[in-house]
Amino acid sequence: MVQHTTYSHIANNTHEKWWRDACLRRNVLHCLGISLCVYYLGYDQNLLNGLQAIPQWKTYFDNPSSSQLGLATASVFFPAVVTAFMGDWISARWGRKWGIRLGATLIIAGSFVNAFAQNWPTFIGARWIIGAGGGITKVCAPALLHEIAHPRLRATLGATYYAFSYVGGVFAAWICFGGLYISSTWSWRFPTLFQLAGPVIVLLVLFDVPESPRFLMRQGKDEQALQVLAKFHANGRTDDELVVHEMHEIRASLAAEEINKQTSYLDFFRTPANRRRLFVICVISFGTNWVGNGVVSYYLSPILKLVGITKPVEVSAINGCLAAWNLIVATTLAQFVERIGRRPLWLTSTIGMLGAYCVITALSASFAKTQNSATGIAVIPFLFIFFGFYDIAWTIQCYSYSTEILPYDLRTKGLAIFVCVQNLALAFNTYVNPIALAAITWKYYTVYIATLSVVLVIIYFYFPEIKGLTLDEISLVFDRGNRGGSSDRQAAADQLAANDAVKADGQDKAEMPHEYIEHSRA
């Protein structure tokens, strides 16, 4: 099926199938490599689930209590509340790539310390180092990915970004499963050490990844930006129509943002459109682990214990299968984001999660009263159903949608706020979850039923549709209407095209690279 986009009529020196085109294959490889920046997060979620099922880990650390488990989980999120803003500063001053390098290096260092921890404080401290690095990469990586991805592939690659957290999750779950059959402390040290695999690959891929063309143009390096776009979007042709179109759009967008002086965090409060952007990214960042998934992601073992499943092998096997299921669903649905649209996925995902969570709550309550094993086992398929619905929007769209709706000068600032709010919510959520589960058991689920209901209403009224648009057009469509109808999207595209026409004549044109000017005259 051919997708209608505002750039589909523009000629481009690439094959329509990316795997048959040299520059697009390389572009996809770069974006997938960048996506491994979230490998550590998915790995961490399933690592803690897996460690709680490994007897040697529990014995070595003297059977951590509920509050200690909460602290261990939350410790990876606290540092990101601060380092996210460092990521924005580094990204704006030296470029997206330097922020990713620093963050990945910190995650590698933290993984080493974590694996060879001799006591509980060291184990917690190592997780702080990992969290500090993760806070930086989660700001810089999605920004760079969206800004270097070919327009035709951006939606799919952007949606795949956070789905790659499940790559780490699958490795962690099954390595921990293997750890059950090791009698020494390496039963938990090796799974902990393997957390560095993702960031090591990221550092290697970065040697070939270009800097963001938008960052280069903001620095006045238009010629370099043109060369990057030509090399990775048009097989080296600087006069390619799509490359010229992208250069015009970026110029017009940056010029408009310069006029509006959108350069500080206070800009989020100065216009209705920016306040709406801030509200939406805060809802998404809060919701990523406050829609019920946080309980299962980090505390599968006590969840299954509530329904009578306690054997370490069974818990680890379910953990591994759940991780594989999440990876398959998320990466599959990511291929259809542009075809289906963002709003339908958000709404379907949240409605489905709400229904599944109601059933999980009812089954858990029934098991608590009857202790019927069949009732307890029935919870398992609904955990898979719940996460299936979570994956089709909250996994694949949380970072991509938040990145897409932000204009360039507010992009890393908005992502810093996103990561900060997300990690504050995660830290509180993951610290409270084991304590609440121990205290009120299944009744705690009703909190998330209420949260899901509120979030569903917000999505319906405040999340616009943005499919088929370039990044710069999306930043305009968000200024119009509540739901981003087709008329709003077309009006935004027309407005940006008008800005391009104005910029093509006059002073700015004289400053464009030579090939860019000659093609504009044709």
Salt bridges, closest charged atoms under 4 A:
ASP44 OD1 - ARG127 NH1 2.48
GLU147 OE2 - ARG96 NH2 2.83
GLU147 OE2 - ARG411 NH1 2.81
ASP208 OD1 - ARG26 NH2 2.65
ASP208 OD2 - HIS30 NE2 2.71
ASP222 OD2 - ARG251 NH2 2.43
ASP239 OD1 - ARG237 NE 3.18
GLU246 OE1 - HIS233 ND1 2.86
GLU249 OE2 - HIS245 NE2 3.47
GLU258 OE1 - ARG218 NH1 3.20
ASP267 OD1 - ARG270 NH1 2.84
GLU338 OE1 - ARG342 NH1 2.77
GLU404 OE2 - ARG154 NH2 2.99
GLU404 OE2 - ARG342 NH2 2.92
ASP409 OD2 - ARG218 NH2 2.75
ASP472 OD2 - ARG214 NH2 3.03
ASP479 OD1 - ARG277 NH2 3.14
ASP488 OD1 - ARG480 NE 3.94
ASP508 OD2 - LYS503 NZ 2.77
GLU518 OE2 - ARG521 NH1 2.93
